[in-house]
Amino acid sequence: MLQAYPATMNLDRGLLADAVEAIVACAQACTACADACLSEDSVADLRKCVRTDLDCADVCDATARVLSRHTGYDANLSRAVLEACIAACRACADECERHASMHEHCRVCAEACRACEAACGALAATMS
């Protein structure tokens, strides 16, 4: 889709594509992890993890939508949503890593969050 965009962009299309793909994958992993946490016998111990997963998924969903729009591009807004996404991914990865040795879904989610954090950071570093 980015290659089909008719106007020039102020962003590296490759980094943008990598970020959007990582963001969408992270949102899916967080949503699935929250659901998996709810099915665990120790669900009471995973309340914070569920909340962090769902917050991260919501922030990722909004970030992917904002980054997919380029007409009237606003670098300040894009940078702000990227920073929010980085913060949400970092918090979610930290929380999921606490449970990763006991719950495979948390390990997978933490990995997706770290990958998203890195992809968003790489894109944000190129924004002027």
N, CA, C and O atoms as a printed pandas DataFrame, in Angstrom:
     atom_number atom_name residue_name chain_id  residue_number  x_coord  y_coord  z_coord
0              1         N          MET        A               1    0.828   -1.194    0.000
1              2        CA          MET        A               1    0.000    0.000    0.000
2              3         C          MET        A               1    0.871    1.256    0.000
3              4         O          MET        A               1    0.557    2.222   -0.695
4              5         N          LEU        A               2    1.947    1.253    0.763
5              6        CA          LEU        A               2    2.805    2.437    0.807
6              7         C          LEU        A               2    3.416    2.756   -0.555
7              8         O          LEU        A               2    3.614    3.923   -0.893
8              9         N          GLN        A               3    3.710    1.729   -1.326
9             10        CA          GLN        A               3    4.262    1.960   -2.657
10            11         C          GLN        A               3    3.217    2.584   -3.589
11            12         O          GLN        A               3    3.581    3.255   -4.554
12            13         N          ALA        A               4    1.958    2.379   -3.322
13            14        CA          ALA        A               4    0.887    2.911   -4.155
14            15         C          ALA        A               4    0.534    4.355   -3.801
15            16         O          ALA        A               4   -0.214    4.997   -4.538
16            17         N          TYR        A               5    1.049    4.873   -2.698
17            18        CA          TYR        A               5    0.722    6.234   -2.280
18            19         C          TYR        A               5    1.262    7.212   -3.312
19            20         O          TYR        A               5    2.457    7.192   -3.607
20            21         N          PRO        A               6    0.411    8.065   -3.866
21            22        CA          PRO        A               6    0.806    8.882   -5.010
22            23         C          PRO        A               6    1.729   10.059   -4.703
23            24         O          PRO        A               6    2.462   10.497   -5.589
24            25         N          ALA        A               7    1.718   10.566   -3.517
25            26        CA          ALA        A               7    2.514   11.746   -3.180
26            27         C          ALA        A               7    3.831   11.346   -2.530
27            28         O          ALA        A               7    3.999   10.206   -2.097
28            29         N          THR        A               8    4.740   12.269   -2.466
29            30        CA          THR        A               8    5.993   12.014   -1.766
30            31         C          THR        A               8    5.726   12.018   -0.268
31            32         O          THR        A               8    4.785   12.652    0.208
32            33         N          MET        A               9    6.564   11.304    0.463
33            34        CA          MET        A               9    6.441   11.223    1.922
34            35         C          MET        A               9    7.718   11.747    2.550
35            36         O          MET        A               9    8.794   11.660    1.958
36            37         N          ASN        A              10    7.595   12.279    3.726
37            38        CA          ASN        A              10    8.758   12.734    4.478
38            39         C          ASN        A              10    9.346   11.622    5.329
39            40         O          ASN        A              10   10.234   11.873    6.144
40            41         N          LEU        A              11    8.868   10.402    5.156
41            42        CA          LEU        A              11    9.331    9.263    5.940
42            43         C          LEU        A              11    9.926    8.214    5.015
43            44         O          LEU        A              11    9.530    8.096    3.856
44            45         N          ASP        A              12   10.872    7.461    5.532
45            46        CA          ASP        A              12   11.429    6.326    4.799
46            47         C          ASP        A              12   10.338    5.257    4.716
47            48         O          ASP        A              12    9.884    4.744    5.739
48            49         N          ARG        A              13    9.926    4.929    3.503
49            50        CA          ARG        A              13    8.818    3.978    3.323
50            51         C          ARG        A              13    9.143    2.596    3.889
51            52         O          ARG        A              13    8.258    1.914    4.406
52            53         N          GLY        A              14   10.399    2.182    3.795
53            54        CA          GLY        A              14   10.788    0.882    4.341
54            55         C          GLY        A              14   10.675    0.842    5.853
55            56         O          GLY        A              14   10.137   -0.113    6.413
56            57         N          LEU        A              15   11.184    1.882    6.522
57            58        CA          LEU        A              15   11.072    1.943    7.983
58            59         C          LEU        A              15    9.621    2.073    8.419
59            60         O          LEU        A              15    9.207    1.486    9.419
60            61         N          LEU        A              16    8.856    2.842    7.664
61            62        CA          LEU        A              16    7.435    2.992    7.975
62            63         C          LEU        A              16    6.713    1.656    7.845
63            64         O          LEU        A              16    5.923    1.290    8.715
64            65         N          ALA        A              17    6.980    0.930    6.764
65            66        CA          ALA        A              17    6.348   -0.387    6.576
66            67         C          ALA        A              17    6.752   -1.342    7.685
67            68         O          ALA        A              17    5.914   -2.073    8.213
68            69         N          ASP        A              18    8.024   -1.342    8.041
69            70        CA          ASP        A              18    8.487   -2.215    9.129
70            71         C          ASP        A              18    7.774   -1.876   10.433
71            72         O          ASP        A              18    7.355   -2.769   11.168
72            73         N          ALA        A              19    7.639   -0.580   10.717
73            74        CA          ALA        A              19    6.988   -0.162   11.961
74            75         C          ALA        A              19    5.523   -0.567   11.969
75            76         O          ALA        A              19    5.042   -1.129   12.953
76            77         N          VAL        A              20    4.813   -0.289   10.891
77            78        CA          VAL        A              20    3.381   -0.631   10.848
78            79         C          VAL        A              20    3.187   -2.136   10.992
79            80         O          VAL        A              20    2.290   -2.576   11.711
80            81         N          GLU        A              21    4.010   -2.925   10.325
81            82        CA          GLU        A              21    3.907   -4.384   10.447
82            83         C          GLU        A              21    4.170   -4.834   11.883
83            84         O          GLU        A              21    3.445   -5.679   12.407
84            85         N          ALA        A              22    5.195   -4.282   12.518
85            86        CA          ALA        A              22    5.503   -4.653   13.907
86            87         C          ALA        A              22    4.390   -4.210   14.854
87            88         O          ALA        A              22    4.068   -4.912   15.812
88            89         N          ILE        A              23    3.809   -3.052   14.584
89            90        CA          ILE        A              23    2.726   -2.528   15.424
90            91         C          ILE        A              23    1.490   -3.424   15.334
91            92         O          ILE        A              23    0.884   -3.760   16.352
92            93         N          VAL        A              24    1.128   -3.801   14.131
93            94        CA          VAL        A              24   -0.048   -4.662   13.947
94            95         C          VAL        A              24    0.194   -6.026   14.592
95            96         O          VAL        A              24   -0.696   -6.575   15.242
96            97         N          ALA        A              25    1.393   -6.571   14.412
97            98        CA          ALA        A              25    1.720   -7.869   15.032
98            99         C          ALA        A              25    1.692   -7.768   16.549
99           100         O          ALA        A              25    1.245   -8.692   17.229
100          101         N          CYS        A              26    2.164   -6.659   17.073
101          102        CA          CYS        A              26    2.160   -6.461   18.527
102          103         C          CYS        A              26    0.733   -6.368   19.062
103          104         O          CYS        A              26    0.408   -6.974   20.083
104          105         N          ALA        A              27   -0.108   -5.616   18.379
105          106        CA          ALA        A              27   -1.507   -5.494   18.818
106          107         C          ALA        A              27   -2.176   -6.863   18.873
107          108         O          ALA        A              27   -2.914   -7.165   19.810
108          109         N          GLN        A              28   -1.914   -7.686   17.862
109          110        CA          GLN        A              28   -2.505   -9.024   17.833
110          111         C          GLN        A              28   -1.955   -9.877   18.975
111          112         O          GLN        A              28   -2.714  -10.567   19.657
112          113         N          ALA        A              29   -0.639   -9.831   19.184
113          114        CA          ALA        A              29   -0.025  -10.628   20.260
114          115         C          ALA        A              29   -0.554  -10.196   21.620
115          116         O          ALA        A              29   -0.837  -11.039   22.471
116          117         N          CYS        A              30   -0.689   -8.896   21.830
117          118        CA          CYS        A              30   -1.194   -8.405   23.114
118          119         C          CYS        A              30   -2.641   -8.816   23.353
119          120         O          CYS        A              30   -3.004   -9.205   24.463
120          121         N          THR        A              31   -3.456   -8.730   22.326
121          122        CA          THR        A              31   -4.861   -9.142   22.452
122          123         C          THR        A              31   -4.947  -10.629   22.782
123          124         O          THR        A              31   -5.707  -11.034   23.662
124          125         N          ALA        A              32   -4.164  -11.438   22.071
125          126        CA          ALA        A              32   -4.171  -12.881   22.312
126          127         C          ALA        A              32   -3.605  -13.220   23.691
127          128         O          ALA        A              32   -4.103  -14.124   24.361
128          129         N          CYS        A              33   -2.575  -12.502   24.113
129          130        CA          CYS        A              33   -1.989  -12.753   25.431
130          131         C          CYS        A              33   -2.997  -12.424   26.533
131          132         O          CYS        A              33   -3.132  -13.176   27.499
132          133         N          ALA        A              34   -3.701  -11.307   26.388
133          134        CA          ALA        A              34   -4.712  -10.950   27.395
134          135         C          ALA        A              34   -5.763  -12.044   27.499
135          136         O          ALA        A              34   -6.162  -12.421   28.601
136          137         N          ASP        A              35   -6.208  -12.550   26.371
137          138        CA          ASP        A              35   -7.206  -13.611   26.374
138          139         C          ASP        A              35   -6.641  -14.886   26.998
139          140         O          ASP        A              35   -7.322  -15.567   27.764
140          141         N          ALA        A              36   -5.395  -15.200   26.664
141          142        CA          ALA        A              36   -4.766  -16.395   27.244
142          143         C          ALA        A              36   -4.614  -16.245   28.758
143          144         O          ALA        A              36   -4.826  -17.199   29.507
144          145         N          CYS        A              37   -4.250  -15.051   29.200
145          146        CA          CYS        A              37   -4.132  -14.812   30.647
146          147         C          CYS        A              37   -5.461  -15.069   31.349
147          148         O          CYS        A              37   -5.498  -15.632   32.443
148          149         N          LEU        A              38   -6.547  -14.652   30.711
149          150        CA          LEU        A              38   -7.869  -14.844   31.305
150          151         C          LEU        A              38   -8.265  -16.307   31.415
151          152         O          LEU        A              38   -9.141  -16.657   32.205
152          153         N          SER        A              39   -7.621  -17.170   30.622
153          154        CA          SER        A              39   -7.943  -18.597   30.690
154          155         C          SER        A              39   -7.042  -19.358   31.663
155          156         O          SER        A              39   -7.249  -20.550   31.892
156          157         N          GLU        A              40   -6.058  -18.688   32.231
157          158        CA          GLU        A              40   -5.153  -19.342   33.184
158          159         C          GLU        A              40   -5.841  -19.529   34.538
159          160         O          GLU        A              40   -6.677  -18.719   34.940
160          161         N          ASP        A              41   -5.478  -20.607   35.233
161          162        CA          ASP        A              41   -6.004  -20.838   36.579
162          163         C          ASP        A              41   -5.597  -19.716   37.530
163          164         O          ASP        A              41   -6.328  -19.393   38.466
164          165         N          SER        A              42   -4.431  -19.126   37.287
165          166        CA          SER        A              42   -3.902  -18.067   38.161
166          167         C          SER        A              42   -4.277  -16.683   37.648
167          168         O          SER        A              42   -3.490  -15.744   37.770
168          169         N          VAL        A              43   -5.465  -16.548   37.078
169          170        CA          VAL        A              43   -5.860  -15.294   36.447
170          171         C          VAL        A              43   -5.769  -14.100   37.404
171          172         O          VAL        A              43   -5.456  -12.995   36.963
172          173         N          ALA        A              44   -6.025  -14.288   38.662
173          174        CA          ALA        A              44   -5.944  -13.177   39.617
174          175         C          ALA        A              44   -4.533  -12.605   39.673
175          176         O          ALA        A              44   -4.361  -11.403   39.875
176          177         N          ASP        A              45   -3.530  -13.448   39.499
177          178        CA          ASP        A              45   -2.139  -12.992   39.510
178          179         C          ASP        A              45   -1.756  -12.290   38.214
179          180         O          ASP        A              45   -0.690  -11.681   38.128
180          181         N          LEU        A              46   -2.611  -12.373   37.218
181          182        CA          LEU        A              46   -2.305  -11.829   35.892
182          183         C          LEU        A              46   -3.130  -10.588   35.550
183          184         O          LEU        A              46   -3.139  -10.149   34.400
184          185         N          ARG        A              47   -3.817  -10.024   36.533
185          186        CA          ARG        A              47   -4.665   -8.858   36.269
186          187         C          ARG        A              47   -3.894   -7.711   35.639
187          188         O          ARG        A              47   -4.342   -7.126   34.653
188          189         N          LYS        A              48   -2.740   -7.387   36.203
189          190        CA          LYS        A              48   -1.943   -6.284   35.661
190          191         C          LYS        A              48   -1.473   -6.618   34.245
191          192         O          LYS        A              48   -1.414   -5.735   33.389
192          193         N          CYS        A              49   -1.145   -7.861   33.997
193          194        CA          CYS        A              49   -0.710   -8.277   32.676
194          195         C          CYS        A              49   -1.837   -8.095   31.661
195          196         O          CYS        A              49   -1.602   -7.598   30.560
196          197         N          VAL        A              50   -3.042   -8.489   32.017
197          198        CA          VAL        A              50   -4.190   -8.333   31.129
198          199         C          VAL        A              50   -4.402   -6.852   30.821
199          200         O          VAL        A              50   -4.571   -6.469   29.663
200          201         N          ARG        A              51   -4.392   -6.037   31.848
201          202        CA          ARG        A              51   -4.597   -4.589   31.662
202          203         C          ARG        A              51   -3.522   -3.998   30.767
203          204         O          ARG        A              51   -3.826   -3.219   29.863
204          205         N          THR        A              52   -2.264   -4.361   31.010
205          206        CA          THR        A              52   -1.153   -3.837   30.217
206          207         C          THR        A              52   -1.243   -4.328   28.772
207          208         O          THR        A              52   -0.986   -3.566   27.840
208          209         N          ASP        A              53   -1.603   -5.587   28.585
209          210        CA          ASP        A              53   -1.801   -6.132   27.240
210          211         C          ASP        A              53   -2.859   -5.332   26.475
211          212         O          ASP        A              53   -2.637   -4.925   25.334
212          213         N          LEU        A              54   -3.993   -5.116   27.107
213          214        CA          LEU        A              54   -5.095   -4.433   26.433
214          215         C          LEU        A              54   -4.768   -2.974   26.150
215          216         O          LEU        A              54   -5.123   -2.453   25.093
216          217         N          ASP        A              55   -4.093   -2.310   27.084
217          218        CA          ASP        A              55   -3.657   -0.931   26.850
218          219         C          ASP        A              55   -2.700   -0.870   25.665
219          220         O          ASP        A              55   -2.834   -0.009   24.796
220          221         N          CYS        A              56   -1.745   -1.777   25.635
221          222        CA          CYS        A              56   -0.770   -1.803   24.555
222          223         C          CYS        A              56   -1.445   -2.075   23.210
223          224         O          CYS        A              56   -1.129   -1.423   22.215
224          225         N          ALA        A              57   -2.355   -3.018   23.178
225          226        CA          ALA        A              57   -3.066   -3.326   21.933
226          227         C          ALA        A              57   -3.831   -2.111   21.426
227          228         O          ALA        A              57   -3.821   -1.829   20.228
228          229         N          ASP        A              58   -4.491   -1.391   22.324
229          230        CA          ASP        A              58   -5.249   -0.201   21.918
230          231         C          ASP        A              58   -4.326    0.897   21.385
231          232         O          ASP        A              58   -4.625    1.519   20.366
232          233         N          VAL        A              59   -3.222    1.131   22.062
233          234        CA          VAL        A              59   -2.269    2.153   21.618
234          235         C          VAL        A              59   -1.669    1.751   20.268
235          236         O          VAL        A              59   -1.518    2.590   19.379
236          237         N          CYS        A              60   -1.331    0.483   20.117
237          238        CA          CYS        A              60   -0.792    0.001   18.841
238          239         C          CYS        A              60   -1.804    0.175   17.714
239          240         O          CYS        A              60   -1.445    0.631   16.628
240          241         N          ASP        A              61   -3.059   -0.180   17.958
241          242        CA          ASP        A              61   -4.088   -0.029   16.927
242          243         C          ASP        A              61   -4.200    1.429   16.472
243          244         O          ASP        A              61   -4.247    1.703   15.273
244          245         N          ALA        A              62   -4.244    2.347   17.412
245          246        CA          ALA        A              62   -4.347    3.768   17.066
246          247         C          ALA        A              62   -3.095    4.245   16.325
247          248         O          ALA        A              62   -3.194    5.015   15.369
248          249         N          THR        A              63   -1.935    3.795   16.760
249          250        CA          THR        A              63   -0.684    4.199   16.117
250          251         C          THR        A              63   -0.629    3.720   14.677
251          252         O          THR        A              63   -0.238    4.478   13.790
252          253         N          ALA        A              64   -1.008    2.492   14.434
253          254        CA          ALA        A              64   -0.997    1.956   13.071
254          255         C          ALA        A              64   -1.924    2.764   12.164
255          256         O          ALA        A              64   -1.588    3.031   11.010
256          257         N          ARG        A              65   -3.069    3.147   12.673
257          258        CA          ARG        A              65   -4.002    3.933   11.864
258          259         C          ARG        A              65   -3.432    5.310   11.556
259          260         O          ARG        A              65   -3.506    5.765   10.415
260          261         N          VAL        A              66   -2.866    5.979   12.550
261          262        CA          VAL        A              66   -2.288    7.313   12.331
262          263         C          VAL        A              66   -1.133    7.247   11.338
263          264         O          VAL        A              66   -1.032    8.086   10.443
264          265         N          LEU        A              67   -0.264    6.253   11.494
265          266        CA          LEU        A              67    0.890    6.138   10.605
266          267         C          LEU        A              67    0.506    5.744    9.186
267          268         O          LEU        A              67    1.301    5.917    8.263
268          269         N          SER        A              68   -0.682    5.225    9.002
269          270        CA          SER        A              68   -1.133    4.820    7.673
270          271         C          SER        A              68   -1.730    5.972    6.877
271          272         O          SER        A              68   -2.058    5.805    5.703
272          273         N          ARG        A              69   -1.874    7.128    7.494
273          274        CA          ARG        A              69   -2.433    8.309    6.815
274          275         C          ARG        A              69   -1.316    9.313    6.569
275          276         O          ARG        A              69   -0.551    9.639    7.476
276          277         N          HIS        A              70   -1.228    9.805    5.323
277          278        CA          HIS        A              70   -0.144   10.726    4.995
278          279         C          HIS        A              70   -0.601   12.034    4.387
279          280         O          HIS        A              70    0.185   12.979    4.314
280          281         N          THR        A              71   -1.833   12.119    3.954
281          282        CA          THR        A              71   -2.340   13.377    3.429
282          283         C          THR        A              71   -2.453   14.350    4.596
283          284         O          THR        A              71   -3.109   14.052    5.594
284          285         N          GLY        A              72   -1.816   15.509    4.475
285          286        CA          GLY        A              72   -1.810   16.465    5.578
286          287         C          GLY        A              72   -0.964   16.006    6.742
287          288         O          GLY        A              72   -1.246   16.345    7.891
288          289         N          TYR        A              73    0.078   15.231    6.455
289          290        CA          TYR        A              73    0.969   14.637    7.459
290          291         C          TYR        A              73    1.413   15.652    8.507
291          292         O          TYR        A              73    1.805   16.769    8.170
292          293         N          ASP        A              74    1.350   15.265    9.757
293          294        CA          ASP        A              74    1.778   16.093   10.885
294          295         C          ASP        A              74    2.850   15.328   11.650
295          296         O          ASP        A              74    2.545   14.390   12.387
296          297         N          ALA        A              75    4.102   15.729   11.474
297          298        CA          ALA        A              75    5.223   15.028   12.102
298          299         C          ALA        A              75    5.114   15.038   13.622
299          300         O          ALA        A              75    5.470   14.057   14.276
300          301         N          ASN        A              76    4.624   16.138   14.188
301          302        CA          ASN        A              76    4.520   16.222   15.654
302          303         C          ASN        A              76    3.531   15.194   16.190
303          304         O          ASN        A              76    3.796   14.550   17.206
304          305         N          LEU        A              77    2.399   15.035   15.518
305          306        CA          LEU        A              77    1.416   14.039   15.955
306          307         C          LEU        A              77    1.947   12.629   15.769
307          308         O          LEU        A              77    1.808   11.786   16.656
308          309         N          SER        A              78    2.556   12.371   14.617
309          310        CA          SER        A              78    3.110   11.038   14.363
310          311         C          SER        A              78    4.190   10.694   15.384
311          312         O          SER        A              78    4.240    9.566   15.875
312          313         N          ARG        A              79    5.038   11.637   15.701
313          314        CA          ARG        A              79    6.084   11.405   16.699
314          315         C          ARG        A              79    5.468   11.132   18.069
315          316         O          ARG        A              79    5.943   10.263   18.801
316          317         N          ALA        A              80    4.416   11.868   18.418
317          318        CA          ALA        A              80    3.760   11.684   19.715
318          319         C          ALA        A              80    3.125   10.301   19.839
319          320         O          ALA        A              80    3.246    9.652   20.877
320          321         N          VAL        A              81    2.445    9.847   18.777
321          322        CA          VAL        A              81    1.828    8.522   18.866
322          323         C          VAL        A              81    2.908    7.438   18.880
323          324         O          VAL        A              81    2.750    6.417   19.549
324          325         N          LEU        A              82    4.008    7.654   18.143
325          326        CA          LEU        A              82    5.108    6.686   18.196
326          327         C          LEU        A              82    5.697    6.605   19.592
327          328         O          LEU        A              82    5.982    5.512   20.082
328          329         N          GLU        A              83    5.882    7.743   20.235
329          330        CA          GLU        A              83    6.422    7.746   21.602
330          331         C          GLU        A              83    5.472    7.043   22.567
331          332         O          GLU        A              83    5.913    6.316   23.457
332          333         N          ALA        A              84    4.165    7.260   22.389
333          334        CA          ALA        A              84    3.181    6.567   23.229
334          335         C          ALA        A              84    3.236    5.065   22.977
335          336         O          ALA        A              84    3.138    4.269   23.910
336          337         N          CYS        A              85    3.392    4.687   21.727
337          338        CA          CYS        A              85    3.459    3.262   21.380
338          339         C          CYS        A              85    4.715    2.634   21.986
339          340         O          CYS        A              85    4.662    1.531   22.530
340          341         N          ILE        A              86    5.827    3.330   21.889
341          342        CA          ILE        A              86    7.076    2.833   22.478
342          343         C          ILE        A              86    6.902    2.633   23.984
343          344         O          ILE        A              86    7.322    1.611   24.527
344          345         N          ALA        A              87    6.294    3.593   24.650
345          346        CA          ALA        A              87    6.086    3.493   26.104
346          347         C          ALA        A              87    5.151    2.337   26.451
347          348         O          ALA        A              87    5.408    1.596   27.400
348          349         N          ALA        A              88    4.071    2.180   25.694
349          350        CA          ALA        A              88    3.123    1.092   25.958
350          351         C          ALA        A              88    3.785   -0.264   25.730
351          352         O          ALA        A              88    3.588   -1.195   26.511
352          353         N          CYS        A              89    4.571   -0.372   24.657
353          354        CA          CYS        A              89    5.260   -1.639   24.361
354          355         C          CYS        A              89    6.288   -1.972   25.430
355          356         O          CYS        A              89    6.424   -3.129   25.829
356          357         N          ARG        A              90    7.007   -0.968   25.891
357          358        CA          ARG        A              90    8.011   -1.194   26.926
358          359         C          ARG        A              90    7.346   -1.678   28.218
359          360         O          ARG        A              90    7.817   -2.625   28.848
360          361         N          ALA        A              91    6.256   -1.027   28.602
361          362        CA          ALA        A              91    5.546   -1.415   29.830
362          363         C          ALA        A              91    4.976   -2.826   29.704
363          364         O          ALA        A              91    5.055   -3.619   30.642
364          365         N          CYS        A              92    4.403   -3.134   28.544
365          366        CA          CYS        A              92    3.812   -4.459   28.348
366          367         C          CYS        A              92    4.888   -5.534   28.322
367          368         O          CYS        A              92    4.721   -6.593   28.928
368          369         N          ALA        A              93    5.982   -5.276   27.630
369          370        CA          ALA        A              93    7.078   -6.256   27.593
370          371         C          ALA        A              93    7.622   -6.503   28.993
371          372         O          ALA        A              93    7.873   -7.646   29.374
372          373         N          ASP        A              94    7.806   -5.427   29.760
373          374        CA          ASP        A              94    8.307   -5.583   31.132
374          375         C          ASP        A              94    7.376   -6.463   31.955
375          376         O          ASP        A              94    7.827   -7.348   32.682
376          377         N          GLU        A              95    6.072   -6.215   31.836
377          378        CA          GLU        A              95    5.100   -6.998   32.608
378          379         C          GLU        A              95    5.053   -8.440   32.126
379          380         O          GLU        A              95    5.064   -9.363   32.939
380          381         N          CYS        A              96    5.003   -8.642   30.831
381          382        CA          CYS        A              96    4.934  -10.010   30.303
382          383         C          CYS        A              96    6.197  -10.803   30.625
383          384         O          CYS        A              96    6.128  -12.009   30.860
384          385         N          GLU        A              97    7.341  -10.141   30.636
385          386        CA          GLU        A              97    8.581  -10.839   30.968
386          387         C          GLU        A              97    8.565  -11.376   32.398
387          388         O          GLU        A              97    9.247  -12.359   32.688
388          389         N          ARG        A              98    7.806  -10.756   33.290
389          390        CA          ARG        A              98    7.672  -11.250   34.666
390          391         C          ARG        A              98    6.996  -12.618   34.717
391          392         O          ARG        A              98    7.196  -13.386   35.658
392          393         N          HIS        A              99    6.199  -12.908   33.699
393          394        CA          HIS        A              99    5.416  -14.150   33.681
394          395         C          HIS        A              99    5.899  -15.133   32.617
395          396         O          HIS        A              99    5.358  -16.232   32.489
396          397         N          ALA        A             100    6.900  -14.742   31.866
397          398        CA          ALA        A             100    7.324  -15.519   30.692
398          399         C          ALA        A             100    7.819  -16.916   31.036
399          400         O          ALA        A             100    7.661  -17.838   30.235
400          401         N          SER        A             101    8.408  -17.091   32.195
401          402        CA          SER        A             101    8.904  -18.422   32.552
402          403         C          SER        A             101    7.763  -19.387   32.884
403          404         O          SER        A             101    7.949  -20.603   32.844
404          405         N          MET        A             102    6.593  -18.854   33.211
405          406        CA          MET        A             102    5.452  -19.688   33.558
406          407         C          MET        A             102    4.418  -19.780   32.445
407          408         O          MET        A             102    3.659  -20.748   32.378
408          409         N          HIS        A             103    4.384  -18.775   31.569
409          410        CA          HIS        A             103    3.340  -18.697   30.542
410          411         C          HIS        A             103    3.970  -18.367   29.191
411          412         O          HIS        A             103    4.488  -17.269   28.988
412          413         N          GLU        A             104    3.919  -19.316   28.286
413          414        CA          GLU        A             104    4.501  -19.148   26.953
414          415         C          GLU        A             104    3.889  -17.956   26.216
415          416         O          GLU        A             104    4.594  -17.244   25.502
416          417         N          HIS        A             105    2.595  -17.735   26.383
417          418        CA          HIS        A             105    1.951  -16.607   25.701
418          419         C          HIS        A             105    2.548  -15.284   26.151
419          420         O          HIS        A             105    2.635  -14.351   25.352
420          421         N          CYS        A             106    2.957  -15.180   27.391
421          422        CA          CYS        A             106    3.595  -13.951   27.871
422          423         C          CYS        A             106    4.986  -13.781   27.252
423          424         O          CYS        A             106    5.395  -12.662   26.941
424          425         N          ARG        A             107    5.705  -14.878   27.076
425          426        CA          ARG        A             107    7.026  -14.801   26.441
426          427         C          ARG        A             107    6.890  -14.314   25.001
427          428         O          ARG        A             107    7.634  -13.436   24.562
428          429         N          VAL        A             108    5.941  -14.884   24.274
429          430        CA          VAL        A             108    5.725  -14.499   22.880
430          431         C          VAL        A             108    5.296  -13.038   22.795
431          432         O          VAL        A             108    5.765  -12.298   21.931
432          433         N          CYS        A             109    4.417  -12.633   23.680
433          434        CA          CYS        A             109    3.936  -11.253   23.692
434          435         C          CYS        A             109    5.084  -10.286   23.997
435          436         O          CYS        A             109    5.215   -9.251   23.342
436          437         N          ALA        A             110    5.903  -10.617   24.975
437          438        CA          ALA        A             110    7.038   -9.755   25.311
438          439         C          ALA        A             110    7.962   -9.575   24.110
439          440         O          ALA        A             110    8.457   -8.474   23.866
440          441         N          GLU        A             111    8.194  -10.640   23.368
441          442        CA          GLU        A             111    9.042  -10.553   22.179
442          443         C          GLU        A             111    8.423   -9.629   21.136
443          444         O          GLU        A             111    9.124   -8.818   20.530
444          445         N          ALA        A             112    7.117   -9.747   20.923
445          446        CA          ALA        A             112    6.436   -8.881   19.955
446          447         C          ALA        A             112    6.490   -7.422   20.392
447          448         O          ALA        A             112    6.659   -6.523   19.569
448          449         N          CYS        A             113    6.347   -7.198   21.681
449          450        CA          CYS        A             113    6.412   -5.830   22.200
450          451         C          CYS        A             113    7.810   -5.240   22.031
451          452         O          CYS        A             113    7.945   -4.076   21.653
452          453         N          ARG        A             114    8.832   -6.012   22.301
453          454        CA          ARG        A             114   10.211   -5.520   22.132
454          455         C          ARG        A             114   10.503   -5.228   20.661
455          456         O          ARG        A             114   11.161   -4.237   20.346
456          457         N          ALA        A             115   10.021   -6.084   19.760
457          458        CA          ALA        A             115   10.227   -5.850   18.330
458          459         C          ALA        A             115    9.506   -4.575   17.889
459          460         O          ALA        A             115   10.042   -3.800   17.098
460          461         N          CYS        A             116    8.316   -4.362   18.389
461          462        CA          CYS        A             116    7.550   -3.168   18.064
462          463         C          CYS        A             116    8.236   -1.924   18.613
463          464         O          CYS        A             116    8.354   -0.912   17.922
464          465         N          GLU        A             117    8.681   -2.008   19.841
465          466        CA          GLU        A             117    9.400   -0.891   20.462
466          467         C          GLU        A             117   10.610   -0.500   19.603
467          468         O          GLU        A             117   10.854    0.686   19.379
468          469         N          ALA        A             118   11.359   -1.487   19.129
469          470        CA          ALA        A             118   12.547   -1.225   18.318
470          471         C          ALA        A             118   12.170   -0.623   16.962
471          472         O          ALA        A             118   12.800    0.337   16.518
472          473         N          ALA        A             119   11.159   -1.171   16.311
473          474        CA          ALA        A             119   10.750   -0.661   14.994
474          475         C          ALA        A             119   10.222    0.766   15.097
475          476         O          ALA        A             119   10.515    1.601   14.241
476          477         N          CYS        A             120    9.453    1.046   16.134
477          478        CA          CYS        A             120    8.932    2.399   16.324
478          479         C          CYS        A             120   10.071    3.369   16.659
479          480         O          CYS        A             120   10.075    4.509   16.194
480          481         N          GLY        A             121   11.016    2.923   17.447
481          482        CA          GLY        A             121   12.166    3.767   17.778
482          483         C          GLY        A             121   12.994    4.086   16.550
483          484         O          GLY        A             121   13.463    5.213   16.394
484          485         N          ALA        A             122   13.181    3.105   15.675
485          486        CA          ALA        A             122   13.951    3.333   14.448
486          487         C          ALA        A             122   13.243    4.364   13.557
487          488         O          ALA        A             122   13.894    5.235   12.979
488          489         N          LEU        A             123   11.934    4.267   13.448
489          490        CA          LEU        A             123   11.194    5.226   12.639
490          491         C          LEU        A             123   11.219    6.613   13.294
491          492         O          LEU        A             123   11.451    7.612   12.614
492          493         N          ALA        A             124   10.989    6.677   14.575
493          494        CA          ALA        A             124   10.965    7.961   15.277
494          495         C          ALA        A             124   12.307    8.689   15.159
495          496         O          ALA        A             124   12.345    9.916   15.079
496          497         N          ALA        A             125   13.387    7.942   15.149
497          498        CA          ALA        A             125   14.723    8.554   15.059
498          499         C          ALA        A             125   14.953    9.268   13.726
499          500         O          ALA        A             125   15.834   10.120   13.622
500          501         N          THR        A             126   14.167    8.923   12.713
501          502        CA          THR        A             126   14.341    9.543   11.389
502          503         C          THR        A             126   13.412   10.718   11.155
503          504         O          THR        A             126   13.518   11.400   10.136
504          505         N          MET        A             127   12.501   10.961   12.087
505          506        CA          MET        A             127   11.501   12.013   11.889
506          507         C          MET        A             127   12.088   13.378   12.206
507          508         O          MET        A             127   12.802   13.553   13.193
508          509         N          SER        A             128   11.772   14.344   11.347
509          510        CA          SER        A             128   12.262   15.705   11.579
510          511         C          SER        A             128   11.155   16.617   12.057
511          512         O          SER        A             128   11.391   17.801   12.301
